[in-house]
Amino acid sequence: MGIQQTTRANYLYIFCLIIGIGVVYALIFQGLYWDWMNDENYSHGVLVPLIAGYFIWQQRDELQRISIRPTNSGLLPILFSFLILFVGVAAQEQFSMRSSFIFLLAGIVVFLLGWEWFKSLALPIGFLFFMIPLPYIVYDALAFPLKLFVAKFSVLSLKLMGVVVLREGNIIMFPHTVLEVADACSGLRSLMSLLALGVALAVFSQPKISRRVLLVALTLPIAVATNMIRVIGTGFLAQYYGAAAAEGFFHEFAGMGVFVLAMLLLFASSGLLRKVWP
């Protein structure tokens, strides 16, 4: 049976299912949207469902040829999603509540359409995890060592440039001012967005799985390296032109410029992979 016939025969059932999900997850989706609009670390989240939808649209011809074989084994991930939702609500833990929707979506696909459909839709469903902010305890655990790494090698670079500078942890001290390598300069903020972009770019531009994995892995050094450039530039300006020159407009402009540079490097890496690894 094809998807079109199934949808026509069960449109009322599917409509009720969508309404039910909307009622259960209304407040969860509202909080998620608020994070997208107000948390710079996850401003890319609003684009993730659109990219996932484009993944599905690209496979529309292939999906038409897949037979629909509903299976009760899809109830397992559905029950698991409700368990995660219950635990998240009980503990008021946002990541669990939001992740439960993705597991629920996977279970519904298996239950109504079958495992062959799930295999074809695994990428767009899994891609939705990029729209969910990490728990702050995980974010802080990742950001702190990255801040120390960026601060350490930025100071080494500044010393090679002849800048008088000392470092204490993530604090960079100059003769006339002190700078702090904050979370935004650790590279983790741009890494979250760059990782989602890297996965999408890898799927669109790289036909081989090995090349896709390598391109996605390159997002980490690219994010860290570009943020080191930001810290080095800020330190150089603070040393020779004062702290005021490194703050305000330059600081905001450098944040945008760093991400643009990271995207250009990612696209360049994708093109280089296609040439040197045919």
ZILIN-V973933 format. One record per helix or strand of 3 or more residues. SS is the DSSP state (H for helix, E for strand). FROM is the first residue (numbers start at 1). TO is the last residue. If there is no record, write none. Layout:
# ZILIN-V973933
ss = [SS & SS]
from = [FROM & FROM]
to = [TO & TO]
This chain:
# ZILIN-V973933
ss = [H & H & H & H & H & H & H & H & H & E & E & E & H & H & H & H & H]
from = [3 & 11 & 40 & 45 & 60 & 74 & 94 & 115 & 136 & 165 & 171 & 178 & 183 & 188 & 209 & 243 & 249]
to = [9 & 38 & 42 & 58 & 64 & 91 & 113 & 131 & 160 & 168 & 174 & 180 & 185 & 205 & 241 & 246 & 276]
